Amino acid sequence: MPIQCLVRAGEYHDSITLMQTAQQLTRLPGVVDAAVVMATVANKALLHSAGLWMPEVEAAHPNDLIIVIKADTEAALQSALAMAYTFLTARVAAPTVGGVVAPRTIRAATRGQPYSNLAVISVAGQYAAGEAWEALKSGLHVLLFSDNVALEDEIALKTYAVEHGLLLMGPGCGTAILNGVALGFANAVTRGPVGIVAAAGTGLQEVSALLARQGVGISQGIGTGGRDLHDEVGGLTMLQGLRALQCDAETRVIVLISKPPSAAVAERILDHTTSGEKPTVICFLGQSALPRTRGAIFARTLQEAALFAADVAGGQRRKDSAVKLEGREWSCEAVRMQSYLGPQQKYLRALYSGGTLQAEALVVFRDLLSNVRSNAPLEPRFRLKDSSHCMGHCSLDLGEEEFTVGRPHPMIDNDLRIRRLLQEAADPQVAVILLDVVLGYGAHPDPASELGPAIQRARAAAQAEGRVLCVVASVTGTEGDPQGFQRQVETLQASGATVCSCNAAAARLAALIVRRESADDQDGVR
């Protein structure tokens, strides 16, 4: 089967353009597979695992563009190669708003819309800080969606913002809900009494969506960016958001969400929770210990955080989590699914698009499994040496920068996750694959329509080899989301996946399926 590779040195295209070009190429007659990516380490590994590796790829640098096409015939291959650059360079007409050409700069936008007070910035990382400075100096709050922004730029931007009474959310801030308006990957939720500040986009999504399913709305949802609670940044945005919610008349309960913060920043945030009168639910995923603080309710998982916040907002006392928390009903289902597995099938592979959901899963796994490796572990000793190759129990955050440089986020583009799904399903030692599906305004318009057929392919391939492959999933979202929550659930179920009520429940079920009473050996990691 003919295959050919083109490498264009120093040629940059944004990730959406690359994704759309690859999709257009794969639809051409006779094209079997195509990849259009920047030559990052992660993308090179993907080409290798997908059978698209060519010698030219080895010498390519991260700023180089790679086009690889595999086709049925040489004629189809050459036709696709000729079209590839046409797709890449097709110019899009200037966007219009109400028949008027939309502004191309922040300065022009503020002149045309002097009443606006917030800018959403989503450009390549090397340009993002400059645009954020332009917005801040124009008196605008900023949601900085872009990642790959230098740490020193983040510190300088946030320091300026705090000093000038502005909010700088990000870099890498994927979600916010401000005055009822969903930004980034946020979900369709109603207004209500719970205010959230999150250094975690999918954490904010999961908690707000779980609250919505309990009939509880959101006053404000403020994102901070994933590095905000690092020592160097000092929690500048979380502290700013916390103070704002403490003064907000519509907010009765506050929820703070993060992966483990630095000890000094955690202490600073806890000090500020005691200065307010409002009950505060704190979910610092994977944090080993926090001092008990007046007014603070500590949650181990996002699921707990949503349940506790709903109880408090409803005027109820926080109930015993052993009574209310879902996921325990899956124990019998796990035993049933175990009965289908062969003796060699003993490992779990989790493929996450949401980094905070992956962190929550690791918290659940910690109670049930030993030695779960990850490219984004809660403990450094469990870091996966090579993210392109799983071994033993593994949980991958496919939204980490190593995977998103030069390609769209997996909540937008399913290609990377589908390839990894098929790769992990081919391992005869794999028993269960765990997936999250995240809905919302900025996410893929119909993720289950692509993931469902991939799940069917993976299960069919395993069955052809005499194995049963278990697939467990959760869906983060609401019925009001553009994708339709129930429709997504039903499509995944029709593909053979077991869909749980939330991410924590799905992680628990997946872990119970592969759990063994005797300690397993996973290459000596202790």
SVG drawing of the C-alpha trace seen along z (x, -y; Angstrom):
<svg xmlns="http://www.w3.org/2000/svg" viewBox="-34 -53 51 70">
<polyline fill="none" stroke="black" stroke-width="0.4" points="0.0,0.0 1.7,-3.3 2.6,-5.9 4.4,-9.2 5.6,-11.9 6.2,-15.6 8.1,-17.7 8.0,-21.5 10.6,-23.2 9.5,-26.0 5.9,-26.1 3.3,-26.8 -0.4,-26.3 -2.9,-26.4 -4.2,-23.2 -7.7,-23.6 -6.4,-24.1 -4.3,-20.9 -7.3,-18.9 -9.6,-20.1 -7.0,-19.3 -6.4,-15.8 -10.2,-15.2 -10.6,-16.5 -7.8,-14.2 -9.2,-11.1 -12.5,-11.7 -10.8,-11.6 -11.3,-8.5 -8.7,-5.8 -7.1,-7.5 -6.7,-5.0 -5.2,-7.3 -3.7,-10.7 -1.9,-12.8 -1.2,-16.6 0.7,-17.6 3.6,-19.6 6.6,-17.4 6.5,-17.3 7.7,-14.3 4.2,-13.2 3.0,-13.6 6.0,-11.6 5.1,-8.8 1.5,-8.9 2.7,-8.5 4.8,-5.5 1.9,-3.8 -0.5,-4.5 1.7,-2.9 2.5,-6.3 6.1,-6.5 8.6,-7.4 12.3,-8.0 11.9,-11.8 10.0,-12.2 13.0,-11.3 14.9,-14.5 11.9,-16.9 11.9,-19.6 8.9,-20.6 8.4,-23.7 8.2,-21.7 5.0,-20.6 4.5,-16.9 2.0,-15.6 1.7,-11.8 -0.8,-10.0 -1.5,-6.3 -3.7,-5.3 -4.9,-2.2 -3.2,-3.2 -0.3,-5.4 -2.7,-7.5 -4.9,-8.1 -1.8,-9.0 -0.5,-11.5 -4.0,-13.1 -4.3,-13.5 -0.8,-15.0 -1.7,-17.5 -4.8,-18.5 -3.1,-18.6 -1.5,-22.0 -4.7,-23.4 -6.6,-22.5 -3.9,-24.0 -3.7,-27.3 -7.4,-27.8 -8.1,-31.3 -11.2,-31.9 -13.3,-35.0 -13.1,-37.7 -15.7,-37.0 -18.7,-39.3 -21.0,-40.3 -24.4,-41.7 -23.0,-42.3 -20.0,-44.3 -16.5,-42.9 -15.5,-41.8 -12.5,-43.5 -9.1,-41.7 -7.4,-43.3 -8.4,-43.9 -7.8,-47.6 -10.3,-47.7 -12.8,-45.6 -12.7,-47.9 -13.3,-51.0 -16.3,-49.3 -17.6,-47.9 -16.7,-50.3 -19.3,-48.6 -17.4,-45.3 -15.4,-44.4 -13.9,-41.0 -11.7,-39.5 -11.4,-35.8 -8.0,-35.1 -7.2,-31.9 -4.1,-32.2 -0.8,-30.3 1.0,-30.4 3.9,-32.5 1.5,-35.3 -1.0,-35.0 0.9,-37.0 1.1,-40.0 -2.7,-39.9 -3.4,-39.6 -1.3,-42.7 -3.2,-44.6 -6.6,-43.5 -5.5,-44.3 -4.2,-47.7 -7.5,-48.4 -9.2,-47.8 -10.6,-44.4 -10.8,-41.3 -9.2,-38.3 -10.0,-34.7 -6.7,-33.4 -7.7,-30.1 -4.2,-29.7 -1.7,-27.4 2.1,-27.1 2.5,-30.6 5.7,-31.2 5.4,-31.1 7.1,-34.5 4.5,-36.0 1.7,-34.5 3.1,-35.9 3.5,-39.4 0.1,-39.4 -1.7,-38.3 0.3,-40.7 -0.8,-43.6 -4.4,-42.4 -4.6,-42.2 -3.1,-45.6 -5.6,-47.1 -8.7,-45.3 -8.9,-43.0 -9.3,-39.3 -6.8,-37.3 -8.1,-33.7 -5.5,-31.4 -3.3,-30.7 -4.9,-27.4 -8.2,-28.4 -10.7,-26.3 -13.9,-27.1 -15.7,-29.9 -19.3,-30.8 -19.7,-34.5 -23.1,-36.2 -24.8,-33.2 -22.6,-33.2 -20.7,-30.0 -17.2,-30.6 -14.8,-28.1 -15.8,-24.5 -18.5,-25.4 -21.9,-23.6 -25.4,-24.8 -26.3,-25.3 -28.8,-27.6 -28.1,-30.5 -28.1,-29.6 -26.4,-29.9 -23.1,-28.0 -19.9,-30.0 -16.9,-28.0 -13.3,-29.0 -11.3,-26.3 -7.7,-25.8 -9.2,-23.0 -11.5,-23.4 -13.1,-20.0 -13.3,-20.1 -15.5,-23.1 -17.5,-21.4 -18.0,-18.2 -19.1,-19.9 -21.4,-22.4 -23.0,-19.7 -23.5,-17.4 -25.0,-20.3 -27.3,-21.0 -28.5,-17.4 -29.5,-17.9 -31.4,-21.1 -28.7,-23.5 -27.4,-26.4 -24.2,-28.4 -23.7,-32.1 -20.3,-32.4 -17.7,-29.9 -14.2,-31.4 -11.3,-29.6 -7.7,-30.3 -5.5,-28.2 -3.7,-25.1 -0.5,-26.7 -2.3,-29.3 -1.7,-27.3 1.9,-26.7 4.4,-28.4 5.6,-30.7 2.2,-32.1 0.9,-32.0 -2.8,-31.5 -3.3,-35.1 -6.4,-34.4 -8.0,-31.9 -7.6,-34.3 -9.1,-37.1 -12.0,-34.9 -12.5,-33.7 -12.7,-37.3 -15.2,-38.2 -17.5,-35.4 -17.3,-36.1 -18.7,-39.6 -21.2,-38.4 -24.8,-38.6 -26.0,-35.8 -23.4,-33.3 -24.3,-31.3 -21.8,-28.4 -18.3,-28.5 -16.5,-25.6 -12.7,-25.6 -11.2,-23.0 -7.6,-22.2 -5.1,-19.5 -2.7,-19.4 -1.5,-23.0 1.8,-23.9 1.6,-23.7 2.3,-27.4 -0.4,-28.4 -2.9,-26.0 -2.3,-27.5 -2.8,-31.0 -6.1,-30.0 -7.4,-28.3 -6.6,-31.5 -8.8,-33.4 -11.7,-30.9 -11.8,-31.7 -12.1,-35.4 -15.5,-34.9 -18.8,-33.8 -19.9,-31.6 -19.4,-27.8 -16.6,-26.7 -16.2,-23.2 -12.6,-22.5 -11.6,-19.8 -7.8,-19.8 -7.6,-16.5 -4.9,-14.2 -3.9,-16.5 -2.7,-14.2 -3.7,-16.3 -5.1,-19.8 -5.5,-21.4 -9.2,-21.5 -10.4,-25.1 -13.6,-26.8 -16.1,-27.1 -14.3,-24.6 -15.8,-21.3 -13.2,-19.0 -14.1,-16.7 -11.9,-14.0 -13.5,-13.9 -15.4,-16.2 -18.5,-14.0 -18.2,-14.6 -17.7,-18.4 -21.0,-18.6 -23.0,-16.5 -21.7,-18.5 -22.3,-21.9 -25.8,-20.9 -26.6,-19.8 -25.3,-23.0 -27.0,-25.2 -30.3,-23.4 -30.0,-24.1 -29.3,-20.5 -26.5,-19.1 -23.7,-17.4 -24.7,-13.7 -22.4,-10.8 -20.7,-10.2 -21.0,-6.4 -24.8,-6.8 -25.1,-9.3 -22.1,-8.8 -22.8,-6.8 -20.5,-4.2 -20.9,-1.6 -23.9,-0.1 -21.4,0.9 -19.7,3.6 -22.1,6.3 -21.6,5.1 -17.8,5.3 -18.1,9.0 -20.3,9.8 -17.8,8.1 -14.8,9.9 -16.4,13.2 -16.0,12.5 -12.2,11.8 -9.5,14.2 -6.7,15.0 -4.2,12.8 -6.5,9.8 -5.6,7.8 -4.8,4.2 -6.8,0.9 -6.1,-1.8 -7.7,-5.2 -7.7,-7.6 -8.8,-11.1 -9.6,-14.3 -10.1,-16.1 -7.0,-16.6 -8.9,-17.1 -11.2,-14.2 -8.0,-12.1 -6.7,-13.4 -10.0,-12.5 -9.7,-9.0 -6.3,-8.7 -7.7,-9.6 -10.3,-6.8 -7.7,-4.3 -5.4,-5.0 -7.9,-3.2 -8.3,-0.2 -5.2,0.4 -1.5,0.2 0.9,-1.3 -1.2,-3.2 1.2,-5.0 0.3,-8.3 1.8,-11.1 0.2,-13.4 0.5,-11.5 -0.4,-12.7 2.9,-11.3 6.1,-11.7 7.2,-8.1 4.3,-6.9 5.2,-9.0 5.0,-7.0 8.4,-6.9 7.1,-7.0 3.6,-8.4 3.4,-6.7 3.6,-3.3 1.5,-2.1 2.6,0.6 0.6,2.2 -2.3,0.0 -2.1,-3.4 -4.1,-6.6 -3.3,-9.2 -4.3,-12.8 -4.3,-13.4 -4.9,-17.1 -1.5,-17.6 0.8,-20.0 2.9,-17.1 -0.1,-16.0 -1.7,-19.4 1.3,-21.3 0.5,-21.4 -2.8,-19.6 -6.3,-20.4 -7.4,-19.5 -8.9,-16.1 -12.2,-17.6 -12.4,-19.1 -10.7,-16.4 -11.2,-12.7 -8.5,-11.5 -5.7,-11.0 -7.9,-9.3 -9.4,-6.9 -5.9,-5.9 -4.9,-5.3 -8.1,-3.4 -7.4,-1.0 -3.7,-0.8 -4.5,0.1 -7.4,2.5 -4.9,4.5 -2.9,5.4 -4.1,8.9 -3.4,8.0 -5.9,5.1 -9.2,5.9 -10.9,2.5 -10.6,-0.9 -12.0,-3.9 -13.1,-7.1 -14.5,-10.4 -16.8,-12.3 -17.0,-16.0 -19.8,-18.1 -20.2,-21.8 -20.3,-24.8 -16.7,-24.6 -16.4,-20.9 -16.8,-18.5 -20.4,-18.8 -21.1,-15.1 -18.3,-13.1 -20.2,-9.9 -20.8,-9.7 -17.0,-9.2 -16.1,-7.4 -19.0,-5.0 -17.9,-3.3 -14.3,-3.3 -15.4,-1.4 -17.3,1.1 -14.1,1.6 -12.0,2.1 -14.4,4.6 -14.8,6.5 -11.0,6.8 -10.7,8.2 -13.5,10.6 -11.9,11.8 -8.9,12.8 -11.1,14.6 -11.2,11.8 -13.9,9.6 -12.9,6.0 -14.7,4.0 -15.3,0.2 -16.4,-2.0 -17.3,-5.7 -18.8,-8.8 -20.4,-11.8 -19.8,-15.3 -22.6,-17.6 -26.3,-18.5 -29.3,-18.0 -29.2,-21.7 -25.7,-21.2 -25.7,-21.4 -24.6,-17.8 -27.6,-16.5 -26.5,-14.6 -29.0,-11.7 -28.3,-11.3 -24.6,-11.0 -25.1,-8.4 -27.4,-6.3 -25.0,-6.3 -22.1,-5.1 -24.3,-2.4 -25.3,-1.2 -21.6,-0.8 -21.2,1.6 -19.8,-0.8 -21.0,-0.8 -21.9,-4.5 -21.7,-5.5 -23.4,-8.4 -20.3,-10.4 -16.5,-10.2 -15.8,-9.0 -18.3,-6.2 -16.8,-5.2 -13.3,-5.2 -14.5,-3.0 -16.2,-0.5 -13.1,-0.3 -10.8,0.3 -13.1,2.9 -13.1,4.9 -9.3,5.3 -8.9,5.5 -7.4,8.7 -7.4,9.8 -3.7,10.7 -1.2,8.0 -0.3,7.8 3.2,7.3 3.6,4.3 7.3,4.2 8.4,3.5 7.0,0.0 6.4,-0.5"/>
</svg>
